[in-house]
Amino acid sequence: MSRGRFKRFYKTVAVASAGPAAGFSVTLDGRRIKTPAKAEMILPGCGLAEAVAAEWDEQGEEVDPAAMPLTGLAWTALDLVRPGRARVIEELAAYAAHDQLCYRAEATSELAARQQELWQPLLDWAARTLAAPLKVTAGVVSVAQPAASLSALRSAVESRDDFELTALSGAASAAGSLVIGLALSARQIDAEAAFAAAQLDEGYQIEKWGDDPEALRRRGAIKNDLDAAARFLNLLKG
């Protein structure tokens, strides 16, 4: 979300039905919340609406949008993903061609062994469940992936509705891996496992050479993004 902090202007927060088959809205003093682009914030499930309402209710004298990740994802879905769905799908499909899980350390290294242990089951899942086997290589030189696999992964992305696509986009971007994002979306892994897979290489380097404040900040942001995406998806699926 791009909005900064602002003074709290409301007293009560509630969830209301948006009408037959329309979904649920969150109200502030009886008025429905709108997105930054002034769209009606209609959410597809009561559980998600209640969680978003809780974020607004927990704010103090100032409202900090950065402290409301579920609201942020909902706003992104309505203001950015829905009108720009084709662009988001293209961006996610591009991850498939260069998924970080396919690029390994030299085969004899300790890091390569960890990558095989943690990453290969995710690639096996994508091959088995999504009909999308991907090639693995050592090093950073790009490897061409099978066209059929890239098409299958695109289809998996396209099958998500706007809200699921928003969470998938956030997860894949944070993880640097479409496969991790899809596995999280399918509940094949949880947020903790997604973070461990996404940060395997960096975590290994930290073990060897130590941490620094910038690395800690970056890892914290990635963890928060994956946690928010996982929670958003779970609420969407009830």
Disulfide bonds with the S-S distance in Angstrom:
none
